[in-house]
Amino acid sequence: MNESLASRLPVPGIIDDLIGIVGESGVILGDDVAARYPGYFMDRIEASAIVRPRSTEEVSRILAQCNAVGQPVVVQGGMSGWVRATQTRAGEIALSLERMNTIEQIDPVNRTATVQAGVVLATLQDAVAEHGLAFALDLGGRGSCQLGGNAATNAGGLRVIRYGMMREQVLGLEAVLPDGQVVSSLNRMIKNNTGYDLKQLFIGSEGTLGVITKLVLRLRELPADNSTALVSAESVEQLAGLLRHVDKALGGRLSAFELIDSDFYEVNTGDGRHRPPLAHGSAFYALIEAEGTDAAVFENALGDALARELCDDAVIASSVRERDAIWAIREDLEHIVRDFQPFLAFDVSLPVGDMADYMTEVRARLLGRWPHARIAFLGHMGDGNLHVAIGAGPGAPHAEVEACVYEPLRRVQGSVSAEHGIGLEKKPWLAISRSAIERDMMVRIKRLLDPRMILNPGKIFDLTDQREA
Ligand code: ZN
């Protein structure tokens, strides 16, 4: 290991070098570093400095200098991730893209947007809507997450069933390699089959291979109309049948199919919280949304579903206010974080057909160990993606709770991370979802692109021999 990685101080002289590149106002030091993240509950922020470049050229000069002296750098976007991929240790430099927040171009003819990496997701969504266009990625952190971070983590979110993950929205990108070289791959076309698709190397790499500085994003037509419903059901099998039914009946316009179990529903619709659109007492609820479909088609699809007992009850939003109220029950995490204190959240992926057994097994493992534990399931059922909320009680060892959630995935060849990435949080569990040869290839790519190991060291995997893991 490089000497500076083990020390608690940045490489001598590097702060002055960085001030020389971005100016005094571009570098945050000392107590001001942690003070920028009040109440942030997951990542520890111990970086010696935050450097805030304004251009790709400045990013290039920062990385070239840090690489030359072996100074570790951790890239930060909107800091809304769930796996501690942006956590910093003392002695590390955080590189924030927050001042690179310009939407450079919205091209309505070619339906693309070219943005700097620090643009906030909601800012782009609002800007393209003025042109009658939509950016398909949407997730709870939309008001703070940055598009560069969305790409670096390959974010998923609420409409993956229709549009895919962030990977599918990126047509081209510009990234700076650890040695300062700029890879400009700002493709604007949907089809470009000219050898290795190098942009994909950076998408989902969690800041370990390069710093994404610019993106060309694919835009879609803004849907004329949205229909939203909440349904109730007694089993996951019933909902699996409903998912197939509505997907077919809506002719490809299904844009969200979100599972909410009774535990989560009752937390968010308890006294003084959100009003329950459907009565308590069902085992499961699901939020269903169609974009760009006729209201009558949507109503018929749900009427058919009720008649065929694919759900037990249903309510369709008749106004934007009602639609927002249904979504709030799915998206509001404030109450569960408080009720389940200490709250742990998990993000896993598995085939829809295995979900019912998986939920039963996780619950049994957890309650077998901590009889008073609380657990709730929700998530993007249409994508095979479950989020698990657990309050095992004070003192429950984190790793033992994790084992209850991750071990049952082995049998169904599920993924320990559907959309949140690995970071530090899931590093010990990577081998459940990635083979020895896959992990070895990741290490080899890392060594090739970042031979001095300055970028986000220690995230996703350790650089020990993965075949032994
Ligand atoms: Zn999610």
Residues whose N, C-alpha, C, O or C-beta is under 5 A from the ligand:
A	BS01	ZN	G157
